[in-house]
Amino acid sequence: MAFNINQFKTNGLVLGGVRSSLFEVELTLPSQVGSQAVTNKIMFTCRASSIPASTVGIIEVPYFGRKIKLSGDRTYDNWSVSIINDEDYSVRNAFEDWLSKLNSPETNVRTIDLSTYKTDAVVRSFRKAGDILAEYTFKGLFPVEASAMEVDWNNTDSLQEFTVTFAYDYWTPVNDSAVTSAQLDTLSAEAQGNIAGGAPGQ
């Protein structure tokens, strides 16, 4: 097939493509860990994260020297967020407190209620128009690591960051945020019209 840029426009990234930078993370701290102000701050200092992977295991069944593969159980890898550290240290302190209450450094005991030490988190992806494109909810989430924070006299013109890694029970997509087939047809038709009319940025 001969190369044709118009075919790519009309059949490829018709709606413009998803921008990795258009996202937010909403994570509610347990009541015994942090305040609402710190919970709100996490949304604005979370610089990077990820849409969760979807993984189903494999069951191999041998028969006469050959194997067939059957679908197995779903597994969930840990999930991480990168946080910009502000000078008040409030977000870093909250995660360190959470980890300490899960397992005290000195006494090796848990000091947070078993029924409340887990929480939920939501990661949202946005369209350029500003509305929600996709949304995923993490259930039963708690931190397993707050990473080291580098200090270096040579490191100038940059902000200190750290990564928090979480274990969780499972994640679910929020289908209310998904684009329906009818909406997709409408958006595609509008985009096709803009392409045909030579709209800027196409």
Phi and psi restraints in degrees (value plus and minus 20) as a CYANA .aco file:
   2 ALA   PHI     -88.9   -48.9
   2 ALA   PSI     125.9   165.9
   3 PHE   PHI     -88.7   -48.7
   3 PHE   PSI     114.1   154.1
   4 ASN   PHI    -164.6  -124.6
   4 ASN   PSI      93.2   133.2
   5 ILE   PHI     -82.0   -42.0
   5 ILE   PSI     -51.3   -11.3
   6 ASN   PHI     -88.4   -48.4
   6 ASN   PSI     -52.5   -12.5
   7 GLN   PHI     -86.4   -46.4
   7 GLN   PSI     -57.1   -17.1
   8 PHE   PHI     -85.7   -45.7
   8 PHE   PSI     -60.5   -20.5
   9 LYS   PHI     -84.2   -44.2
   9 LYS   PSI     -58.8   -18.8
  10 THR   PHI    -108.9   -68.9
  10 THR   PSI     -35.3     4.7
  11 ASN   PHI    -143.8  -103.8
  11 ASN   PSI     -31.5     8.5
  12 GLY   PHI    -119.7   -79.7
  12 GLY   PSI    -130.8   -90.8
  13 LEU   PHI    -103.6   -63.6
  13 LEU   PSI      48.2    88.2
  14 VAL   PHI     -82.2   -42.2
  14 VAL   PSI     -58.1   -18.1
  15 LEU   PHI    -116.3   -76.3
  15 LEU   PSI     -16.2    23.8
  16 GLY   PHI      84.8   124.8
  16 GLY   PSI     -32.2     7.8
  17 GLY   PHI      64.2   104.2
  17 GLY   PSI     126.3   166.3
  18 VAL   PHI    -100.1   -60.1
  18 VAL   PSI     114.4   154.4
  19 ARG   PHI    -114.6   -74.6
  19 ARG   PSI     102.4   142.4
  20 SER   PHI     -82.5   -42.5
  20 SER   PSI     -47.1    -7.1
  21 SER   PHI    -100.5   -60.5
  21 SER   PSI     -30.6     9.4
  22 LEU   PHI    -114.7   -74.7
  22 LEU   PSI      65.6   105.6
  23 PHE   PHI    -174.1  -134.1
  23 PHE   PSI     145.5   185.5
  24 GLU   PHI    -169.1  -129.1
  24 GLU   PSI     134.6   174.6
  25 VAL   PHI    -139.5   -99.5
  25 VAL   PSI     106.8   146.8
  26 GLU   PHI    -132.0   -92.0
  26 GLU   PSI      94.0   134.0
  27 LEU   PHI    -150.2  -110.2
  27 LEU   PSI      99.1   139.1
  28 THR   PHI    -113.5   -73.5
  28 THR   PSI     102.3   142.3
  29 LEU   PHI     -93.6   -53.6
  29 LEU   PSI     127.7   167.7
  30 PRO   PHI     -78.4   -38.4
  30 PRO   PSI     131.3   171.3
  31 SER   PHI     -80.7   -40.7
  31 SER   PSI     -48.0    -8.0
  32 GLN   PHI    -105.3   -65.3
  32 GLN   PSI     -17.9    22.1
  33 VAL   PHI    -131.4   -91.4
  33 VAL   PSI     -78.8   -38.8
  34 GLY   PHI    -157.7  -117.7
  34 GLY   PSI     148.4   188.4
  35 SER   PHI    -107.5   -67.5
  35 SER   PSI     150.0   190.0
  36 GLN   PHI     -83.5   -43.5
  36 GLN   PSI     -52.6   -12.6
  37 ALA   PHI     -83.2   -43.2
  37 ALA   PSI     -60.3   -20.3
  38 VAL   PHI     -90.2   -50.2
  38 VAL   PSI     -60.1   -20.1
  39 THR   PHI     -77.0   -37.0
  39 THR   PSI     -64.2   -24.2
  40 ASN   PHI     -84.6   -44.6
  40 ASN   PSI     -56.6   -16.6
  41 LYS   PHI     -88.3   -48.3
  41 LYS   PSI     -51.7   -11.7
  42 ILE   PHI     -78.1   -38.1
  42 ILE   PSI     -59.4   -19.4
  43 MET   PHI     -80.0   -40.0
  43 MET   PSI     -53.3   -13.3
  44 PHE   PHI    -114.8   -74.8
  44 PHE   PSI     -34.5     5.5
  45 THR   PHI    -127.4   -87.4
  45 THR   PSI     -23.2    16.8
  46 CYS   PHI     -97.9   -57.9
  46 CYS   PSI      83.4   123.4
  47 ARG   PHI    -103.7   -63.7
  47 ARG   PSI     -49.5    -9.5
  48 ALA   PHI    -172.4  -132.4
  48 ALA   PSI     129.9   169.9
  49 SER   PHI    -178.0  -138.0
  49 SER   PSI    -170.7  -130.7
  50 SER   PHI    -177.0  -137.0
  50 SER   PSI     132.3   172.3
  51 ILE   PHI     -96.4   -56.4
  51 ILE   PSI     114.0   154.0
  52 PRO   PHI     -86.2   -46.2
  52 PRO   PSI     128.6   168.6
  53 ALA   PHI     -95.0   -55.0
  53 ALA   PSI     133.6   173.6
  54 SER   PHI    -139.0   -99.0
  54 SER   PSI      93.1   133.1
  55 THR   PHI    -149.9  -109.9
  55 THR   PSI     109.3   149.3
  56 VAL   PHI    -139.1   -99.1
  56 VAL   PSI     111.8   151.8
  57 GLY   PHI     -91.9   -51.9
  57 GLY   PSI     154.8   194.8
  58 ILE   PHI    -143.7  -103.7
  58 ILE   PSI     114.3   154.3
  59 ILE   PHI    -128.1   -88.1
  59 ILE   PSI      99.4   139.4
  60 GLU   PHI    -118.8   -78.8
  60 GLU   PSI     105.3   145.3
  61 VAL   PHI    -133.4   -93.4
  61 VAL   PSI      93.5   133.5
  62 PRO   PHI    -101.2   -61.2
  62 PRO   PSI     126.2   166.2
  63 TYR   PHI    -173.2  -133.2
  63 TYR   PSI      94.9   134.9
  64 PHE   PHI      31.6    71.6
  64 PHE   PSI      25.9    65.9
  65 GLY   PHI      63.7   103.7
  65 GLY   PSI     -22.9    17.1
  66 ARG   PHI    -138.9   -98.9
  66 ARG   PSI     141.6   181.6
  67 LYS   PHI    -147.2  -107.2
  67 LYS   PSI     119.9   159.9
  68 ILE   PHI    -127.7   -87.7
  68 ILE   PSI     133.4   173.4
  69 LYS   PHI    -132.1   -92.1
  69 LYS   PSI     110.0   150.0
  70 LEU   PHI    -137.6   -97.6
  70 LEU   PSI     132.9   172.9
  71 SER   PHI     -89.6   -49.6
  71 SER   PSI     118.1   158.1
  72 GLY   PHI    -128.1   -88.1
  72 GLY   PSI    -165.4  -125.4
  73 ASP   PHI    -111.2   -71.2
  73 ASP   PSI     132.1   172.1
  74 ARG   PHI     -96.8   -56.8
  74 ARG   PSI     120.1   160.1
  75 THR   PHI    -143.5  -103.5
  75 THR   PSI     136.2   176.2
  76 TYR   PHI    -149.9  -109.9
  76 TYR   PSI      94.6   134.6
  77 ASP   PHI     -93.3   -53.3
  77 ASP   PSI     139.7   179.7
  78 ASN   PHI     -81.5   -41.5
  78 ASN   PSI     137.7   177.7
  79 TRP   PHI    -143.2  -103.2
  79 TRP   PSI     120.1   160.1
  80 SER   PHI    -147.0  -107.0
  80 SER   PSI     132.0   172.0
  81 VAL   PHI    -151.4  -111.4
  81 VAL   PSI     126.3   166.3
  82 SER   PHI    -124.8   -84.8
  82 SER   PSI     107.7   147.7
  83 ILE   PHI    -135.7   -95.7
  83 ILE   PSI     113.4   153.4
  84 ILE   PHI     -99.2   -59.2
  84 ILE   PSI     107.2   147.2
  85 ASN   PHI    -106.7   -66.7
  85 ASN   PSI      96.4   136.4
  86 ASP   PHI    -105.7   -65.7
  86 ASP   PSI     143.7   183.7
  87 GLU   PHI     -87.6   -47.6
  87 GLU   PSI     -36.7     3.3
  88 ASP   PHI    -100.5   -60.5
  88 ASP   PSI     -30.5     9.5
  89 TYR   PHI      39.5    79.5
  89 TYR   PSI      -5.0    35.0
  90 SER   PHI     -85.8   -45.8
  90 SER   PSI     -60.3   -20.3
  91 VAL   PHI     -91.6   -51.6
  91 VAL   PSI     -65.5   -25.5
  92 ARG   PHI     -79.6   -39.6
  92 ARG   PSI     -65.1   -25.1
  93 ASN   PHI     -81.9   -41.9
  93 ASN   PSI     -57.0   -17.0
  94 ALA   PHI     -84.7   -44.7
  94 ALA   PSI     -63.1   -23.1
  95 PHE   PHI     -90.0   -50.0
  95 PHE   PSI     -57.2   -17.2
  96 GLU   PHI     -84.9   -44.9
  96 GLU   PSI     -59.2   -19.2
  97 ASP   PHI     -84.3   -44.3
  97 ASP   PSI     -62.2   -22.2
  98 TRP   PHI     -79.6   -39.6
  98 TRP   PSI     -67.5   -27.5
  99 LEU   PHI     -84.3   -44.3
  99 LEU   PSI     -59.2   -19.2
 100 SER   PHI     -86.1   -46.1
 100 SER   PSI     -55.4   -15.4
 101 LYS   PHI     -96.6   -56.6
 101 LYS   PSI     -42.6    -2.6
 102 LEU   PHI     -92.7   -52.7
 102 LEU   PSI     -55.2   -15.2
 103 ASN   PHI    -175.9  -135.9
 103 ASN   PSI      87.4   127.4
 104 SER   PHI     -85.4   -45.4
 104 SER   PSI     112.9   152.9
 105 PRO   PHI     -80.3   -40.3
 105 PRO   PSI     -54.6   -14.6
 106 GLU   PHI    -111.2   -71.2
 106 GLU   PSI     -63.9   -23.9
 107 THR   PHI    -120.5   -80.5
 107 THR   PSI     -30.2     9.8
 108 ASN   PHI      40.8    80.8
 108 ASN   PSI      16.7    56.7
 109 VAL   PHI    -147.0  -107.0
 109 VAL   PSI     141.3   181.3
 110 ARG   PHI    -112.0   -72.0
 110 ARG   PSI     111.0   151.0
 111 THR   PHI    -135.5   -95.5
 111 THR   PSI      -8.0    32.0
 112 ILE   PHI    -136.6   -96.6
 112 ILE   PSI     125.4   165.4
 113 ASP   PHI     -80.0   -40.0
 113 ASP   PSI     116.7   156.7
 114 LEU   PHI     -79.7   -39.7
 114 LEU   PSI     -52.2   -12.2
 115 SER   PHI    -100.9   -60.9
 115 SER   PSI     -28.9    11.1
 116 THR   PHI    -147.4  -107.4
 116 THR   PSI     -21.4    18.6
 117 TYR   PHI     -96.7   -56.7
 117 TYR   PSI     -35.8     4.2
 118 LYS   PHI    -114.1   -74.1
 118 LYS   PSI     136.5   176.5
 119 THR   PHI    -164.7  -124.7
 119 THR   PSI    -195.5  -155.5
 120 ASP   PHI    -136.8   -96.8
 120 ASP   PSI     138.6   178.6
 121 ALA   PHI    -162.2  -122.2
 121 ALA   PSI     134.7   174.7
 122 VAL   PHI    -151.1  -111.1
 122 VAL   PSI     112.8   152.8
 123 VAL   PHI    -135.2   -95.2
 123 VAL   PSI     109.8   149.8
 124 ARG   PHI    -140.1  -100.1
 124 ARG   PSI     121.1   161.1
 125 SER   PHI    -132.4   -92.4
 125 SER   PSI     117.3   157.3
 126 PHE   PHI    -135.6   -95.6
 126 PHE   PSI     131.4   171.4
 127 ARG   PHI     -99.7   -59.7
 127 ARG   PSI     144.7   184.7
 128 LYS   PHI     -81.4   -41.4
 128 LYS   PSI     -46.0    -6.0
 129 ALA   PHI     -94.5   -54.5
 129 ALA   PSI     -33.1     6.9
 130 GLY   PHI      85.6   125.6
 130 GLY   PSI     -33.6     6.4
 131 ASP   PHI    -106.1   -66.1
 131 ASP   PSI     143.0   183.0
 132 ILE   PHI     -93.5   -53.5
 132 ILE   PSI     109.1   149.1
 133 LEU   PHI    -112.8   -72.8
 133 LEU   PSI     -64.8   -24.8
 134 ALA   PHI    -170.4  -130.4
 134 ALA   PSI     133.1   173.1
 135 GLU   PHI    -167.6  -127.6
 135 GLU   PSI     112.8   152.8
 136 TYR   PHI    -149.2  -109.2
 136 TYR   PSI     115.1   155.1
 137 THR   PHI    -130.6   -90.6
 137 THR   PSI     108.0   148.0
 138 PHE   PHI    -115.8   -75.8
 138 PHE   PSI     109.5   149.5
 139 LYS   PHI    -129.5   -89.5
 139 LYS   PSI     121.1   161.1
 140 GLY   PHI      45.4    85.4
 140 GLY   PSI      29.9    69.9
 141 LEU   PHI    -119.3   -79.3
 141 LEU   PSI     121.6   161.6
 142 PHE   PHI    -173.3  -133.3
 142 PHE   PSI     132.7   172.7
 143 PRO   PHI     -97.4   -57.4
 143 PRO   PSI     124.9   164.9
 144 VAL   PHI    -138.1   -98.1
 144 VAL   PSI     -33.2     6.8
 145 GLU   PHI    -179.9  -139.9
 145 GLU   PSI     116.0   156.0
 146 ALA   PHI    -132.2   -92.2
 146 ALA   PSI      95.8   135.8
 147 SER   PHI     -88.0   -48.0
 147 SER   PSI     147.7   187.7
 148 ALA   PHI     -84.0   -44.0
 148 ALA   PSI     133.5   173.5
 149 MET   PHI    -136.3   -96.3
 149 MET   PSI     101.4   141.4
 150 GLU   PHI     -92.7   -52.7
 150 GLU   PSI     117.6   157.6
 151 VAL   PHI    -144.3  -104.3
 151 VAL   PSI     109.9   149.9
 152 ASP   PHI    -178.1  -138.1
 152 ASP   PSI     104.1   144.1
 153 TRP   PHI     -82.2   -42.2
 153 TRP   PSI     -43.9    -3.9
 154 ASN   PHI    -103.1   -63.1
 154 ASN   PSI     -31.9     8.1
 155 ASN   PHI    -109.6   -69.6
 155 ASN   PSI      75.3   115.3
 156 THR   PHI    -135.0   -95.0
 156 THR   PSI     144.3   184.3
 157 ASP   PHI      34.7    74.7
 157 ASP   PSI      21.9    61.9
 158 SER   PHI    -171.8  -131.8
 158 SER   PSI     138.7   178.7
 159 LEU   PHI    -123.8   -83.8
 159 LEU   PSI     125.9   165.9
 160 GLN   PHI     -91.6   -51.6
 160 GLN   PSI     119.3   159.3
 161 GLU   PHI    -153.9  -113.9
 161 GLU   PSI     141.8   181.8
 162 PHE   PHI    -167.5  -127.5
 162 PHE   PSI     140.2   180.2
 163 THR   PHI    -135.1   -95.1
 163 THR   PSI     115.1   155.1
 164 VAL   PHI    -131.4   -91.4
 164 VAL   PSI     108.2   148.2
 165 THR   PHI    -127.6   -87.6
 165 THR   PSI     113.2   153.2
 166 PHE   PHI    -138.8   -98.8
 166 PHE   PSI     125.0   165.0
 167 ALA   PHI    -118.7   -78.7
 167 ALA   PSI     133.4   173.4
 168 TYR   PHI    -174.1  -134.1
 168 TYR   PSI     144.3   184.3
 169 ASP   PHI     -97.7   -57.7
 169 ASP   PSI     -67.7   -27.7
 170 TYR   PHI    -189.2  -149.2
 170 TYR   PSI     146.7   186.7
 171 TRP   PHI    -144.6  -104.6
 171 TRP   PSI     135.1   175.1
 172 THR   PHI    -156.4  -116.4
 172 THR   PSI     122.2   162.2
 173 PRO   PHI     -96.2   -56.2
 173 PRO   PSI     123.6   163.6
 174 VAL   PHI    -111.4   -71.4
 174 VAL   PSI      82.7   122.7
 175 ASN   PHI     -87.5   -47.5
 175 ASN   PSI     -39.4     0.6
 176 ASP   PHI     -82.6   -42.6
 176 ASP   PSI     -42.2    -2.2
 177 SER   PHI    -110.2   -70.2
 177 SER   PSI     -30.1     9.9
 178 ALA   PHI     -93.2   -53.2
 178 ALA   PSI     131.9   171.9
 179 VAL   PHI    -102.8   -62.8
 179 VAL   PSI     104.6   144.6
 180 THR   PHI     -95.4   -55.4
 180 THR   PSI     145.5   185.5
 181 SER   PHI     -81.3   -41.3
 181 SER   PSI     -60.3   -20.3
 182 ALA   PHI     -84.8   -44.8
 182 ALA   PSI     -62.9   -22.9
 183 GLN   PHI     -83.9   -43.9
 183 GLN   PSI     -60.1   -20.1
 184 LEU   PHI     -83.6   -43.6
 184 LEU   PSI     -61.5   -21.5
 185 ASP   PHI     -81.3   -41.3
 185 ASP   PSI     -61.5   -21.5
 186 THR   PHI     -85.5   -45.5
 186 THR   PSI     -66.9   -26.9
 187 LEU   PHI     -82.2   -42.2
 187 LEU   PSI     -61.3   -21.3
 188 SER   PHI     -84.5   -44.5
 188 SER   PSI     -61.5   -21.5
 189 ALA   PHI     -83.1   -43.1
 189 ALA   PSI     -62.0   -22.0
 190 GLU   PHI     -83.8   -43.8
 190 GLU   PSI     -62.1   -22.1
 191 ALA   PHI     -84.6   -44.6
 191 ALA   PSI     -61.2   -21.2
 192 GLN   PHI     -81.3   -41.3
 192 GLN   PSI     -60.1   -20.1
 193 GLY   PHI     -83.9   -43.9
 193 GLY   PSI     -59.9   -19.9
 194 ASN   PHI     -85.3   -45.3
 194 ASN   PSI     -58.8   -18.8
 195 ILE   PHI     -84.4   -44.4
 195 ILE   PSI     -66.9   -26.9
 196 ALA   PHI     -82.5   -42.5
 196 ALA   PSI     -54.6   -14.6
 197 GLY   PHI    -106.3   -66.3
 197 GLY   PSI     -20.7    19.3
 198 GLY   PHI      51.7    91.7
 198 GLY   PSI      21.2    61.2
 199 ALA   PHI     -83.5   -43.5
 199 ALA   PSI     126.9   166.9
 200 PRO   PHI     -79.4   -39.4
 200 PRO   PSI     123.5   163.5
 201 GLY   PHI      65.9   105.9
 201 GLY   PSI     -22.0    18.0
